[in-house]
Amino acid sequence: MGLILNSVVHTADVQDRDGAKLVLEQLGERFPRLRKVWADGAYSGQLVEQVKEWGKWALEIVKRSDKSEGFELLPHRWIVERTFAWLGRYRRLSKDYEVLIEVSETMIRLAMIRLMVRRLAVL
């Protein structure tokens, strides 16, 4: 559905692979039914091995074909991009206005809460 389970905001000098470790470590016990995690090619390598060691999830890397040119719709990656677009609609998240990392994480949570409440109101 593209709803955020967890978010970790960190400084720009942290690589995406290292940031993914922080997110997955926090997910640990909170979502016992979670079985599969999709990631793009930037997360291959050590992260795949670490997820196997943890043994909780299957990490599937969704790679783009080496032969493809231009735009290519990849399975499951559009869900992430759509979620980023939803978050970009909120002014406080459209630019980096916040000074504290905790405030940025809270703004992400508030944006997703608002989105989910609006969807529930339609039901």
Secondary structure, DSSP 8 states (H G I E B T S, - for coil): ----S------TTS-HHHHHHHHHHHHTTT-TT--EEEEEGGG-SHHHHHHHHH-S-EEEEE---TT--S----TTHHHHHHHHHHHHTSHHHHTT--SSHHHHHHHHHHHHHHHHHHHHHH-
